[in-house]
């Protein structure tokens, strides 16, 4: 499952209603970092998430999701 959930990976809607026992949220690690997929008023949020079946994870699998780090300028000027 891939998309904008408009919730953080640790929010109740994701953890209690979507993830349950058979899925893993690969985006959870980004919430603990000072980065994200959406910046609102200088605060980072991880609304865009990648959720996979636990069956895809095994000792032979390698899954990596890099987060593109755009040089975000929080200072805006108006004309």
Secondary structure, 3 states (H helix, E strand, C coil): CEEECCCCCCCHHHHHHHHCCCEEECCHHHHCCCCCCEEECCEEECCEEEEEEHHHCCCCCCCCCCCCCCCCCCCCCCC
